[in-house]
Amino acid sequence: MLVTCLWNLFSLCLKTSDYSEVVSDSFPSAPAEPLPEFQLEPEDGFVVKNRPVQLRCRAAPATQIYFKCNGEWVNQNDHVTKESLDQITGLVVREVDISVSRTQVEELFGLEDYWCQCVAWSSAGTTKSSRAYVHIAYLRKAFEQEPLGREVRLEQEVLLQCRPPEGIPPAEVDWLKNEETIDPSQDSNFLMTIDHDLIIKQARLSDTANYTCVARNHVARRRSSTAALIVYVSGGWSSWTEWLECSARCGRGWQRRTRSCTNPAPLNGGAFCEGPPFQRVTCTTLCPVDGGWTEWAKWSVCGTECTHWTSRECQAPPPRNGGLHCSGSMMESKNCTDGLCTPLDPGIGVMVYAGLVGALLLSVVLVLCVGVLAYRRNCHHLQGDITDSSSALTAAFHPGNYKPPRQDNPHLLHPSAPPDLTATAGTFRDPLFSLRQGANDGHHKIPMTTSPLLDPLPSLKIKVYNSSTLSSLELPAELRGLKHVGGTMDEYHHGGHHTVVRDPGHSTSATLGSLGGRLGIPNTGVSLLVPPGTIPQGKFYEMYLIINKSEKTTLPSEGSQTVLSPVVSCGPSGMLLSRPVVLTLPHCAQLDTPTPDWTLTLKTQTHQGAWEEVLTVGEESLSSPCYLQLEESNCHVVMEQLGTYGLVGQSCPPQPACKRLQLALFAPRAPCLSLDYILRIYCTQDTPHALREVLELERSLGGVLMEDPKPLLFKDSYHNLRLSIHDIPHSHWRSKLLAKYQEIPFHHIWSGGQRLLHCTFSLERGSLAVSQLSCKICVRQVEGEGQIFQLHTDIQETLPPCSPIPSGGTCLPSSQVGPYAFRLPTTIRQKICASLDAPSARGCDWRLLAHSLDFDRYLNYFATKPSPTAVLLDLWEACHQGDADLVSLATALEEMGKSEVMVVMMTDGDC
């Protein structure tokens, strides 16, 4: 009651006089009680959205305590007061709370901010607290300045600026690096300024990231746009390698040294090294001079042993520069008395006669040995020099068992010549050579007893000829002007002595020489282009091309990799090539997307059976042993080492890659005589070879292709392939499939290592009188693309057999040799090379031709070749083997302004 009376008295006094006078009159001072002292003063606050601000103060001793806001007393009912007694001093402690709403702050007019103050009374007088200001909190959305992405070089200082949005209270700023907060105390390379800018003292490769400026206060948290910072490294040349040996062993040649752009290698878009990667200078090598004997000197005076001597010297000329020393003896002696020399002692005479008899017997033995060796050597010289792979390549370690030539073999040089059957088995101690040594062909020897030529060649007879053999025998078919050379390859086994004939549909071979040629397996897209000059002049090799189906040559897929092409072997393996050949492989990668979705890798199989990476597309370097040209459905490998190759790939994030598949529906060809009827759907890679394999299998099973195969893009999404059958006339037919659908697991298809994947639908008709069947078969990848087969057939009719050749396949000759294998005449090729090989200051040289033909992904590969233009033309021949008209090449040359070459093409060519 006392408090209420006092409050009414205060209100009445405030109407007539100042409040300070009332305080002094109403509460007389009490000297025994001190002035109030604030233990807790009100603090500044912010109204967040519609939540009021709580202000609190506490004082002791205090008989009364109230708030006054903006000069006006707050209503008593708005106060929440608590009273307590200090246990130590015994003074009265009072605490009061009030709430300030958003409406109260907004209703204030004027320039002054909304403030509140606490006033406490005691018998000694009054005490006022400090003012507490109340603001409405906010944070705008738009940054005054956002950080911008940049590309900076390594160790450069970087400044990323940020001005946060306007707000009350002012926003605090943090920086994020790849969504992780940057703490300068943990990484001294970062520095934040008072203006909220981020400074990177020295840019490191690890600083390549996305940076975001984050502003926050009581109301909200705002993010700026992300700034991508890329720290790049410009390439630098390594040291020059040592000069290679002179290319000419005698006379004028070239020396070459190289360097690589790896010190450091360009990174994150950094500039590539300027300047050439190789240097070439002329060199002259002194030619070796073999030594020669002088004339014999005069005979010496007859000595006491009844002999005289003569000598000669190896000085006409003396051996120089590594030339051979003279062969033969330097001195010669003979009896100088014509047998009239008288022995000095009878015992000595007996010894002399015994020595003469012994020497005579030794001479007879030596003559017999020489005769036997000469006879056996003549017996070993067969005219064909033909052996099979199992004996010729192992002759250095096992008895050489020569096989007589077959009369029906079309590859023999002279099939009508009778074989020499007098040869016996012999053991070879020296290296085995593939060519028979003639009088002057020592430098043409090709040693074949060292790795890797010792490895057995698959399904191949090795035929090697030299110029001396051809002089007396019939020439091979390619030199007789034939356009095609065909034949089969068989494999001779020593253990069982039986011959296994290879499937001609998956292999081919031909005898090629310096004129070159082309090997191709019909209707598979697999071919091998051997340019002119690849095989040295005077040499002939039987080269082969095989599509492997053995498990030993299956290309394994690692992780998410997938096999995209057939595994192809070309050989002979380890054969030395004078210039690159071009191997063409079909593939099933979908490459028509704007962004690259594939990481493609070429692999080869070693002689131990392991697989190694040869090249990854887009990561070529000067050490890359080959060049890979990609087309929509083929890849062309320019290489200098024959062997076993295959193409694999994997998705390149963020987009999943797609591979092309073919779906083929087969049904029984013969009329159905039972109640059961079977349909098979195959899922194969979209390559001619894969579909051909399915057609051959179904032909052996009595199946027939119901309609043309349908394409399907199979995505790297880990979803299975689902097959289901619909719209079956249930009144006459029923499906034996218990589930609603069948699935082929994703990894079975994506790995590419499993062939002939298929699903079978077993149907049963109600009676033998039912002959018509119509249904739909749906094939789709879960959450992907699909295809539908509409089947309408009479199962009582005999269906026409399907062709073993895929529709749309091009039937090229299996092998072509000599000029017939190439579309571009030799004269035109030589003139184009002569015109474009030399570098041009205007850039109108082989590099512009490569750009026009779209062969310019990695020009350094061609730059390292003696004639870059010749390699480009070989690649053009391989890419246009089916439609190789000269118009496209002539158009490219015309755009380059090579009018002189155009004239030659119009006169000599047929474009």
Salt bridges, closest charged atoms under 4 A:
GLU83 OE1 - ARG94 NH1 3.00
GLU95 OE2 - ARG56 NE 3.61
GLU95 OE1 - ARG58 NH1 2.81
ASP97 OD1 - ARG56 NE 2.80
GLU106 OE2 - ARG102 NE 2.96
GLU112 OE2 - ARG131 NH1 3.47
GLU166 OE1 - ARG140 NE 3.56
GLU172 OE1 - ARG216 NH1 3.11
ASP174 OD2 - ARG216 NE 2.98
GLU179 OE2 - ARG223 NH2 3.03
ASP187 OD2 - ARG204 NH2 2.97
ASP197 OD1 - ARG163 NH1 2.73
ASP207 OD1 - LYS177 NZ 3.46
ASP207 OD1 - ARG204 NH2 2.93
ASP408 OD1 - ARG406 NE 3.07
ASP455 OD2 - HIS607 ND1 2.43
GLU474 OE2 - ARG480 NH1 3.50
ASP490 OD2 - ARG406 NH1 3.04
GLU491 OE1 - HIS493 NE2 3.77
GLU491 OE1 - ARG502 NH2 3.88
ASP503 OD2 - HIS506 ND1 2.83
GLU558 OE2 - LYS603 NZ 3.66
GLU620 OE2 - ARG857 NH2 2.45
GLU631 OE1 - HIS636 NE2 3.06
GLU640 OE2 - LYS865 NZ 2.38
ASP676 OD1 - LYS736 NZ 2.87
ASP686 OD2 - ARG660 NH1 2.98
GLU693 OE1 - HIS689 NE2 3.85
GLU693 OE2 - ARG755 NH1 1.99
GLU696 OE1 - HIS506 NE2 3.97
GLU696 OE2 - ARG692 NE 3.16
GLU698 OE2 - ARG680 NE 2.79
GLU707 OE1 - LYS710 NZ 3.30
ASP727 OD2 - LYS776 NZ 3.42
GLU743 OE2 - ARG722 NH2 2.84
GLU764 OE1 - ARG734 NH2 2.70
GLU783 OE1 - HIS719 NE2 3.30
ASP845 OD2 - ARG847 NH2 2.64
ASP856 OD2 - HIS851 ND1 2.81
ASP874 OD2 - ARG579 NH2 2.58
ASP874 OD1 - ARG829 NH1 2.73
GLU877 OE1 - ARG518 NH2 3.91
GLU877 OE2 - ARG829 NH2 3.97
ASP910 OD1 - ARG823 NH1 2.93
